[in-house]
Amino acid sequence: MSAKEKAAVGQLLELLESRYALRVMWALKDGHPQTFRLLQDSVGSITPNTLNTRIKELRGAGLLGHGSDGYIVTTLGADLLKRLNDLQAFAGKWVVSQAKANATAAKKT
């Protein structure tokens, strides 16, 4: 990986590591626009101030847009979500493995 590619990955990860950034994107993954209030409910336990900050950052990064019906992912944002789509399948496998590990640990104590 070139230095330029590493820098680009670093910048993207820095954006996505911001609190609730991925959750905001994930809440919009179905492609349907959401109003601020609906998006806040979809993300859950996010303050209006934090949501507003994440929206501004994601819009500035070209991942999120706003239309007459509400917030929606851009083409670039949809591409990112497509690439993260395997996260859902992985999360299911991971939860099962964690439950097994916890059960094994509980038997040992």
Backbone as ProteinMPNN parsed JSONL, in Angstrom:
{"seq_chain_A": "MSAKEKAAVGQLLELLESRYALRVMWALKDGHPQTFRLLQDSVGSITPNTLNTRIKELRGAGLLGHGSDGYIVTTLGADLLKRLNDLQAFAGKWVVSQAKANATAAKKT", "coords_chain_A": {"N_chain_A": [[0.852, -1.171, 0.0], [0.593, 2.144, -0.885], [1.976, 5.277, 0.341], [0.187, 7.326, -0.079], [-2.232, 5.93, -0.35], [-2.39, 4.811, 2.215], [-2.691, 7.143, 3.703], [-5.185, 8.004, 2.782], [-6.855, 5.913, 3.652], [-6.457, 6.196, 6.376], [-7.601, 8.754, 6.799], [-10.287, 8.225, 6.149], [-10.927, 6.273, 8.085], [-10.575, 7.792, 10.392], [-12.708, 9.587, 10.163], [-14.9, 7.777, 10.231], [-14.532, 6.636, 12.712], [-15.455, 8.489, 14.456], [-17.723, 9.204, 17.04], [-20.757, 7.563, 16.679], [-20.8, 7.883, 13.893], [-20.674, 5.731, 12.007], [-23.036, 4.477, 12.743], [-24.955, 6.351, 12.0], [-24.648, 6.318, 9.223], [-25.268, 3.607, 8.778], [-27.932, 3.527, 9.567], [-29.128, 4.676, 7.427], [-28.845, 2.923, 5.364], [-30.734, 1.548, 3.849], [-31.502, 3.212, 1.852], [-33.653, 4.921, 1.969], [-34.873, 8.192, 2.522], [-34.477, 10.044, 5.587], [-35.876, 12.061, 8.096], [-34.482, 14.493, 10.384], [-35.366, 13.921, 13.018], [-36.364, 11.283, 12.739], [-34.044, 10.0, 11.95], [-32.523, 10.381, 14.236], [-33.994, 8.79, 16.019], [-33.616, 6.327, 14.744], [-30.872, 5.886, 15.005], [-30.566, 5.936, 17.769], [-30.163, 6.779, 21.153], [-28.555, 9.061, 20.681], [-27.513, 12.369, 20.986], [-29.143, 15.423, 19.959], [-27.254, 17.418, 19.304], [-24.865, 15.966, 18.849], [-25.699, 14.354, 16.713], [-26.214, 16.334, 14.799], [-23.611, 17.309, 14.441], [-22.316, 14.984, 13.406], [-23.781, 14.667, 11.036], [-23.065, 17.0, 9.643], [-20.297, 16.504, 9.302], [-20.325, 14.108, 7.789], [-21.734, 14.934, 5.556], [-19.959, 16.871, 4.635], [-17.905, 15.206, 3.888], [-18.943, 14.061, 1.702], [-20.526, 11.802, 1.869], [-23.103, 11.797, 2.71], [-26.235, 13.271, 2.027], [-28.791, 15.827, 1.655], [-32.152, 16.071, 0.979], [-35.44, 17.034, -0.177], [-37.007, 15.272, 1.252], [-35.519, 14.476, 3.395], [-32.523, 13.247, 5.04], [-30.096, 11.384, 3.232], [-28.023, 8.766, 1.937], [-25.296, 9.477, -0.223], [-24.207, 8.665, -3.59], [-21.56, 7.934, -3.285], [-21.568, 7.387, -0.539], [-23.341, 5.217, -0.53], [-21.787, 3.384, -1.887], [-19.739, 2.956, -0.015], [-21.276, 1.775, 2.054], [-22.11, -0.524, 0.739], [-19.723, -1.865, 0.576], [-19.337, -2.357, 3.236], [-21.294, -4.121, 3.792], [-20.956, -6.83, 4.381], [-20.506, -6.776, 7.03], [-22.794, -7.19, 8.58], [-23.34, -9.97, 8.296], [-20.95, -10.974, 9.36], [-21.156, -9.979, 11.983], [-23.246, -11.509, 13.041], [-22.059, -14.087, 13.106], [-19.96, -13.526, 14.829], [-21.251, -12.865, 17.267], [-22.351, -15.339, 17.967], [-19.978, -16.81, 18.337], [-18.914, -15.434, 20.504], [-20.826, -15.969, 22.47], [-20.471, -18.724, 22.757], [-17.822, -18.785, 23.686], [-18.119, -17.435, 26.099], [-19.831, -19.193, 27.436], [-18.171, -21.412, 27.655], [-16.163, -20.34, 29.273], [-17.667, -19.849, 31.568], [-18.261, -22.432, 32.421], [-15.79, -23.283, 33.276], [-15.378, -21.941, 35.603]], "CA_chain_A": [[0.0, 0.0, 0.0], [1.401, 3.361, -0.99], [1.78, 6.276, 1.4], [-1.047, 8.054, -0.418], [-3.346, 5.041, -0.011], [-2.436, 4.74, 3.68], [-3.236, 8.408, 4.186], [-6.615, 8.018, 2.456], [-7.507, 4.98, 4.582], [-6.401, 6.844, 7.693], [-8.594, 9.83, 6.841], [-11.626, 7.626, 6.182], [-11.124, 5.653, 9.395], [-10.735, 8.863, 11.369], [-14.091, 10.057, 10.046], [-15.838, 6.734, 10.649], [-14.342, 6.359, 14.134], [-16.178, 9.492, 15.249], [-18.853, 8.593, 17.743], [-22.029, 7.403, 15.97], [-20.723, 8.114, 12.451], [-21.09, 4.517, 11.299], [-24.45, 4.222, 13.044], [-25.751, 7.254, 11.157], [-24.603, 5.753, 7.874], [-25.972, 2.317, 8.784], [-29.377, 3.805, 9.675], [-29.596, 5.121, 6.112], [-28.385, 1.958, 4.371], [-31.815, 1.067, 2.974], [-31.676, 4.165, 0.768], [-34.82, 5.782, 2.179], [-34.548, 9.42, 3.255], [-34.991, 10.158, 6.949], [-35.815, 13.385, 8.7], [-33.563, 14.559, 11.518], [-35.976, 13.217, 14.155], [-36.406, 9.855, 12.436], [-32.659, 9.54, 11.97], [-32.141, 10.328, 15.649], [-34.628, 7.588, 16.565], [-33.004, 5.152, 14.121], [-29.537, 5.698, 15.58], [-30.788, 5.615, 19.174], [-29.336, 7.363, 22.224], [-27.639, 10.092, 20.189], [-28.053, 13.685, 21.282], [-29.31, 16.234, 18.751], [-26.012, 18.11, 18.999], [-23.939, 14.999, 18.264], [-26.22, 13.987, 15.4], [-25.982, 17.469, 13.915], [-22.176, 17.322, 14.139], [-22.012, 13.862, 12.508], [-24.382, 14.97, 9.731], [-22.2, 17.995, 8.988], [-19.053, 15.851, 8.912], [-20.595, 13.142, 6.728], [-22.073, 15.721, 4.357], [-18.706, 17.466, 4.178], [-17.102, 14.14, 3.291], [-19.63, 13.607, 0.493], [-21.167, 10.507, 2.096], [-24.489, 12.027, 3.102], [-26.843, 14.439, 1.415], [-30.093, 16.211, 2.191], [-33.127, 16.435, -0.04], [-36.724, 17.523, 0.346], [-37.594, 14.265, 2.153], [-34.653, 14.222, 4.54], [-31.139, 12.854, 4.815], [-29.931, 10.159, 2.45], [-26.632, 8.557, 1.545], [-24.954, 9.815, -1.6], [-23.692, 7.529, -4.347], [-20.315, 7.558, -2.617], [-21.954, 6.769, 0.728], [-23.915, 3.901, -0.836], [-20.657, 2.52, -2.226], [-19.119, 2.586, 1.26], [-22.167, 0.831, 2.749], [-22.058, -1.79, -0.001], [-18.474, -2.523, 0.964], [-19.477, -2.748, 4.639], [-22.464, -4.989, 3.896], [-20.585, -8.104, 5.012], [-20.447, -6.555, 8.47], [-23.975, -7.793, 9.199], [-23.119, -11.422, 8.365], [-19.867, -11.202, 10.31], [-21.651, -9.697, 13.337], [-24.007, -12.681, 13.476], [-21.096, -15.142, 13.449], [-19.186, -13.072, 15.977], [-22.084, -12.969, 18.468], [-22.424, -16.768, 18.301], [-18.681, -17.226, 18.876], [-18.777, -14.822, 21.831], [-21.696, -16.712, 23.385], [-19.8, -20.007, 23.014], [-16.648, -18.504, 24.52], [-18.609, -17.089, 27.443], [-20.348, -20.424, 28.027], [-16.998, -22.222, 28.007], [-15.524, -19.689, 30.427], [-18.544, -20.023, 32.734], [-18.125, -23.827, 32.858], [-14.482, -23.437, 33.919], [-15.348, -21.282, 36.929]], "C_chain_A": [[0.903, 1.241, 0.0], [1.106, 4.314, 0.169], [0.494, 7.057, 1.173], [-2.285, 7.234, -0.051], [-3.502, 4.917, 1.506], [-3.046, 6.001, 4.261], [-4.747, 8.468, 3.942], [-7.39, 7.107, 3.403], [-7.545, 5.591, 5.976], [-7.434, 7.941, 7.836], [-10.01, 9.275, 6.93], [-11.904, 7.0, 7.54], [-11.311, 6.706, 10.483], [-12.164, 9.41, 11.355], [-15.067, 9.034, 10.622], [-15.701, 6.347, 12.114], [-15.036, 7.384, 15.026], [-17.425, 8.85, 15.824], [-20.129, 8.695, 16.914], [-21.954, 7.593, 14.455], [-21.191, 6.892, 11.659], [-22.562, 4.201, 11.551], [-25.364, 5.108, 12.213], [-25.794, 6.703, 9.741], [-25.426, 4.469, 7.791], [-27.482, 2.518, 8.847], [-29.966, 4.213, 8.332], [-29.293, 4.115, 5.004], [-29.476, 1.446, 3.438], [-32.116, 2.03, 1.829], [-32.87, 5.084, 0.901], [-34.418, 7.018, 2.968], [-35.168, 9.407, 4.655], [-34.858, 11.6, 7.416], [-34.842, 13.333, 9.876], [-34.098, 13.733, 12.681], [-35.989, 11.711, 13.932], [-35.003, 9.255, 12.466], [-32.158, 9.427, 13.409], [-32.735, 9.091, 16.307], [-33.981, 6.31, 16.02], [-31.639, 4.848, 14.721], [-29.659, 5.3, 17.041], [-29.742, 6.22, 20.083], [-28.265, 8.348, 21.735], [-28.279, 11.453, 20.471], [-28.221, 14.47, 19.976], [-28.024, 16.943, 18.337], [-25.008, 17.175, 18.324], [-24.401, 14.589, 16.874], [-25.961, 15.105, 14.394], [-24.508, 17.539, 13.491], [-21.817, 16.209, 13.161], [-22.572, 14.121, 11.117], [-23.504, 15.954, 8.972], [-20.913, 17.36, 8.487], [-19.266, 14.906, 7.73], [-21.008, 13.832, 5.435], [-20.813, 16.344, 3.773], [-17.804, 16.462, 3.482], [-17.749, 13.575, 2.024], [-20.33, 12.269, 0.629], [-22.661, 10.62, 2.359], [-24.976, 13.285, 2.406], [-28.177, 14.731, 2.067], [-30.98, 16.653, 1.038], [-34.408, 16.892, 0.61], [-37.357, 16.552, 1.344], [-36.723, 13.945, 3.359], [-33.25, 13.848, 4.119], [-31.081, 11.513, 4.098], [-28.449, 10.004, 2.118], [-26.463, 8.956, 0.084], [-24.524, 8.541, -2.323], [-22.405, 7.011, -3.707], [-20.602, 6.863, -1.284], [-22.533, 5.382, 0.526], [-22.821, 2.909, -1.197], [-19.946, 2.045, -0.956], [-19.972, 1.549, 1.985], [-22.192, -0.523, 2.056], [-20.819, -2.577, 0.413], [-18.508, -2.992, 2.421], [-20.612, -3.748, 4.853], [-22.155, -6.324, 4.569], [-20.497, -7.986, 6.53], [-21.617, -7.237, 9.18], [-23.801, -9.305, 9.342], [-22.032, -11.758, 9.376], [-20.358, -11.01, 11.737], [-22.447, -10.883, 13.885], [-23.096, -13.823, 13.901], [-20.328, -14.78, 14.72], [-19.973, -13.227, 17.273], [-22.181, -14.421, 18.912], [-21.101, -17.229, 18.911], [-18.453, -16.656, 20.271], [-19.622, -15.566, 22.863], [-21.061, -18.052, 23.75], [-18.601, -19.813, 23.935], [-17.066, -18.188, 25.946], [-19.149, -18.323, 28.156], [-19.207, -21.324, 28.483], [-16.301, -21.651, 29.242], [-16.344, -19.873, 31.691], [-18.436, -21.448, 33.293], [-16.827, -24.051, 33.63], [-14.447, -22.826, 35.312], [-16.246, -21.953, 37.913]], "O_chain_A": [[1.843, 1.35, 0.787], [0.111, 4.165, 0.878], [-0.204, 7.406, 2.124], [-3.258, 7.765, 0.485], [-4.621, 4.919, 2.019], [-3.831, 5.936, 5.208], [-5.498, 8.93, 4.801], [-8.453, 7.48, 3.899], [-8.557, 5.505, 6.671], [-8.08, 8.054, 8.878], [-10.836, 9.783, 7.688], [-12.991, 7.172, 8.092], [-12.119, 6.525, 11.393], [-12.752, 9.664, 12.406], [-15.952, 9.381, 11.403], [-16.632, 5.797, 12.702], [-15.185, 7.16, 16.228], [-18.092, 8.051, 15.166], [-20.528, 9.784, 16.502], [-22.981, 7.471, 13.788], [-22.01, 7.013, 10.748], [-23.253, 3.71, 10.659], [-26.426, 4.67, 11.772], [-26.86, 6.632, 9.131], [-26.189, 4.273, 6.845], [-28.232, 1.753, 8.24], [-31.175, 4.106, 8.125], [-29.467, 4.426, 3.826], [-29.175, 0.96, 2.348], [-32.898, 1.705, 0.935], [-33.09, 5.941, 0.045], [-33.707, 6.915, 3.968], [-36.237, 8.837, 4.874], [-33.854, 12.264, 7.159], [-34.433, 12.255, 10.307], [-33.366, 12.934, 13.265], [-35.661, 10.946, 14.839], [-34.804, 8.141, 12.949], [-31.449, 8.481, 13.752], [-32.052, 8.411, 17.074], [-33.819, 5.331, 16.749], [-31.291, 3.685, 14.924], [-28.935, 4.42, 17.505], [-28.549, 6.165, 19.785], [-27.189, 8.442, 22.327], [-29.467, 11.647, 20.213], [-27.519, 14.208, 19.0], [-27.736, 17.055, 17.145], [-24.373, 17.55, 17.338], [-23.588, 14.487, 15.955], [-25.538, 14.846, 13.268], [-24.201, 17.796, 12.327], [-21.096, 16.448, 12.193], [-21.912, 13.827, 10.121], [-23.231, 15.76, 7.787], [-20.479, 17.641, 7.37], [-18.481, 14.904, 6.781], [-20.672, 13.37, 4.345], [-20.621, 16.345, 2.557], [-17.032, 16.82, 2.593], [-17.174, 12.717, 1.356], [-20.693, 11.656, -0.374], [-23.394, 9.638, 2.242], [-24.223, 14.241, 2.22], [-28.639, 13.981, 2.926], [-30.6, 17.5, 0.23], [-34.452, 17.113, 1.82], [-38.154, 16.963, 2.187], [-37.151, 13.216, 4.253], [-32.837, 14.1, 2.987], [-31.905, 10.629, 4.328], [-27.715, 10.989, 2.031], [-27.371, 8.792, -0.731], [-24.486, 7.466, -1.726], [-22.193, 5.803, -3.603], [-19.957, 5.871, -0.943], [-22.258, 4.471, 1.306], [-22.911, 1.729, -0.856], [-19.595, 0.871, -0.838], [-19.446, 0.552, 2.479], [-22.284, -1.558, 2.717], [-20.866, -3.796, 0.578], [-17.788, -3.919, 2.793], [-20.859, -4.173, 5.982], [-23.01, -6.884, 5.254], [-20.423, -8.995, 7.23], [-21.446, -7.797, 10.263], [-24.088, -9.859, 10.403], [-22.166, -12.703, 10.153], [-20.012, -11.798, 12.617], [-22.331, -11.219, 15.063], [-23.327, -14.456, 14.931], [-20.081, -15.631, 15.573], [-19.42, -13.674, 18.277], [-22.103, -14.708, 20.107], [-21.102, -17.963, 19.9], [-17.865, -17.319, 21.124], [-19.187, -15.771, 23.996], [-21.104, -18.47, 24.908], [-18.394, -20.597, 24.862], [-16.423, -18.634, 26.896], [-18.944, -18.478, 29.36], [-19.265, -21.923, 29.556], [-15.901, -22.392, 30.14], [-15.782, -20.036, 32.774], [-18.511, -21.643, 34.506], [-16.764, -24.896, 34.523], [-13.575, -23.161, 36.114], [-16.332, -21.522, 39.063]]}, "name": "protein", "num_of_chains": 1, "seq": "MSAKEKAAVGQLLELLESRYALRVMWALKDGHPQTFRLLQDSVGSITPNTLNTRIKELRGAGLLGHGSDGYIVTTLGADLLKRLNDLQAFAGKWVVSQAKANATAAKKT"}
